[in-house]
């Protein structure tokens, strides 16, 4: 094998690793699709800190139509929920709900930049949500030094803006009811 072919393979291998690390370089949802009118377990993956600094807080904004939110506590982290009224009432298991959790905040850690962790909550995707649309869960990641805002969303009826963003909000594609 020649040196030039080894160099080409090495470059391709490094490019593949770089591409793969960029694909998971932001806070994202583990499960990216779910049907309306169903339970949903959101697992937010946090793969790094802020430019080398440890993560100390994760704030996730709950989109309208996601109800019955119950976050999972984490050892070494405090847990806070911010509650408020929904823009409309939603049906959950046959009952109307008009208020609930609108933001979840985990604070503590710290989660070192070279470590990975997951932040979890369960919820219900209201029957009133539109199938074949996307819900965004904006996340603000605070660190010992710096902040990352994973808040960019695609314009309605297009995915291009969020797909090409350096700071996309975690997204959930809504499927029709089963």
N, C-alpha and C positions, 0 to 999 in steps of 0.2 A: 504494500500500500504506500502510495507516495505521500510526502509531507503536505502537498497542496490538498489532496483528498481528505487527509486527516484534519487539516485546518478547516476545510469546508464543513465536515461533519461536526467538528467542535463548535463552529459558529452556529450551525443549524440547531445543535443541541442547546446551546446557551440561549438562542432566540426562543426556542420552545419553552424553556424554563422561565424566561422573562415574561413571555406571553401568558403562561399559566399563572404566574404570580400576579400579573396585572389583572387577570380575570377575577381574582378573589381579593383584590387589594382594598375593597371597600366593604362597609357593613352591608350584609345582604340577608335575605330570608332563605332558610333552608328549603322550605316547600314553597314553590313559586306559583302554584295553581290550586284553586279550591272552588267547589260549587257554592252558589248563593244558597241561603237557607240551610247551612250546615255548620257544625262545629269546626273551629280552625285552631290548630296549635302553631303559634308563631315562634320560630326559633331564629333569633337574630345572631348571626355569626360575626364576631369581632376579631379580625385576623391580625391587627396591629394597633399600635398607639398613634400618636401624632408626631410624625417626623422624628421618631426615636424616643419620644417621651411616653411614660406609662399612662394608661387610661385610668381616670378616677371617677368618671360619671358617664352614664349612658341615659339619654332622654329620648323617648320615642313618642311621637304624636300619633294618636289613634284616629284613623280616618272615620268620617261620618258613615254610619251604617254598620260599623263593627261594634257589637254590644256584648255585655256580659263578660268583660275583660277581667281576668284573674291572673296577675303576674306570679311567677315562681320566685320565692326568696332565694338569695344566694348567700352562702356563708362568707362573712367578711365584708358584706355590702349592706347598706340600709336600703329600704324599699319605700317609695312614696308613690301614691296615685293622686292625680288631680282629677276631680270629678266636676261635671257640669251638665247642663241641659243639652239634649240633641236638638238639631234643627227641626226634626219631626219625630213622631213616635214610630217605633219599630216593633215588629212582632217577633217574639222569642218564645218558642215552645207554646204558642197559642195565647200568650199574654202580651199586652202592649207595654213597652218600656220607653220612657221619655227622657231619662238621664242616666249617666253612668261615667265610667272612666274615660277620660279624654287624653290623658298623658300618663306614662309610667316612667319613673326615674329610679335607677339604681345608682347609688353613690358609695364609694369606698375603694376596695381593692388594696393597693393598686394592681392593675393588670399590666404587667411589663410588656414593652413593645415586642419582645421576642416570643411572647406567649400568645395563645389563642383561647378564646372562651365563647360561650353562648349565653344569651339572655332570653328567657322564655316566658310567654304568657299564653293562656287559652282564651278563646273568645267564640262568638257566634256571628256568622255573616248573615245579616238581616235579609229576609225574603224580598225586601223592597230594593235591594241593590240590583244593578243592571248587569246581566250576564254578558260575557264577551267585552268587558271593560277592565280597566286596571285600577287597583287601589294602591295608593302610596303611603308608606309609613315613614315619614321624615324622622331622621335620627340626628341628634347632636351628641358628638363624642367629645367630652372634655378630658384634658390630660393635665399632668403636672405642669407642662409647658405647652400651651397651644390648644386649639380647638379644631375639630374637623366637623363640617356640616354636610351630612349626607341627605340633602334636601331637594335636589334637582328632580323635576318631574317633566314627563313628556307633555306636549300640548295635547288637548283632546283629539282623539281619533288619529294619533300618530305616536309612534314609539321612538322616533329618530332622536329627539332632543335628549331623552333620558339615556338611551343606549350610547350616545357619544359624549356624555358628560364625564367630567373628572370627579364629580361628587353626586352620583345618582342616589335618590331615595330608594330604600328597599321597596320592591314592587310585587304585588300579588295579582295575577290574572284571574278574573272571576269567570267561572264556567257555569253553564246552565244547570239547573237543578237536576239531580239524577232521576 
